[in-house]
Amino acid sequence: MRYPCPGCSADLEFDPKAGQLKCPYCGTEVSVPTENTARVIRENDLHAYLTPDAARLARLAENAVEVACESCGAVTEFTPPEVAGFCPFCAAKIVAQPIAADPLIAPEAVLPFAVPKKDAQVAVKKWLGSRWFAPSALKNMARQDGIAGVYLPHWTYDSQTQSRYRGQRGEHYWETERYSETDQNGRIVWKERQVQKTRWYPASGTVARFFDDILVAATGSVSETRLRGLEPWDLNALVSYEPAYLSGFKAQRYQVDLGTGFESAKEIMSGVIHSDVCSDIGGDEQRVHSIQTAYSDETFKHILLPVWIAAYRFEGKVFQVLINARTGEVQGERPYSIWKIAGAVLFVIAAIALFVWWQQGQEKPQV
């Protein structure tokens, strides 16, 4: 869907600073359509969607197109007049022609961009400038004009859990222990000390917890560690998905399917459940032998989170810098300059040698 400007008929784009559609030419601002944003964000039944059903699939927008990067394989979607240009994930030039986007599990909600592109560019430049031992050519290699705004796909999962466990509860007690030492005169002297020991008792029981909005990234094009570094996300500010939010930006298709994402969510839940079990066992120490968890009332949402991505190539390798488009948090990777590191090492060695030479001169006896 295109959004013509009422002033000059150009295509409106979503403006992060204004929080609404804005004409890039005459500056006219228009509120985001409320057809979808007014509705309540729903939780969808997980098991109903695990079985493929074309009736539950939809496009991001009526005129959405998608293109696959031949270099890294990432598939991104956008709406005209946005163009493919460069891949936001690896900075390779897109040579494939866009095609009509395939239907997918439609996003239930979106977190709109709030950090403007200029602010993101400044953040990237500042981040690059603060990196020690980065190659001098890096600023030229990092295409500031190539920074891209991309909505990254995520799943959120809810589930009621009930877990049965078996383990042991450890309770500390103290015993007096005698030990020998040799004194200064070579004599053996017997002494006493208190030693902590543990009595173990069998423990079993059940713990229950409801998990709400366990967040799982559905992209494989960026580092999971980098994404975690962008957290927290203000998910309380999610709004119902409306194609207008995609205007002027790209969105990546999910690479992690719904079922695989839920398995990742279970791993996150298991850590919390393990802590609940330890707390339920009590005592001073705990041993957990087994945990069996039953899941019920499982629901999910497909949501889009906003990220500015600056991808650049240096000496044949791809590096990415990510900016949380809500908070401005920057996470990234960059190459190291071997020559700068070598120069710093040589400088330190030279400084130490000069100091030693000066010290020797000071200690030389005067005639």
Secondary structure, 3 states (H helix, E strand, C coil): CCCECCCCCCECEEECCCCEEECCCCCCEECCCHHHHCCCCCCEEHHHHHCCCHHHEECCCCCCEEEECCCCCCEEEECCCCCCCECCCCCCECCCCCEECCCEECCCEECCCCCCHHHHHHHHHHHHHCCCCCCCCHHHHCCHHHCEEEEEEEEEEEEEEEEEEEEEEEEEEEEEEEEEEECCCCCEEEEEEEEEEEEEEEEEEEEEEEEEEEEEECCCCCCHHHHHHHCCCCHHHCEECCHHHHCCCEEECCCCCHHHHHHHHHHHHHHHHHHHHHHHHCCCEEEEEEEEEEEEEEEEEEEEEEEEEEEEEECCEEEEEEEECCCCCEEECCCCCHHHHHHHHHHHHHHHHHHHHHHHHHHCCCC
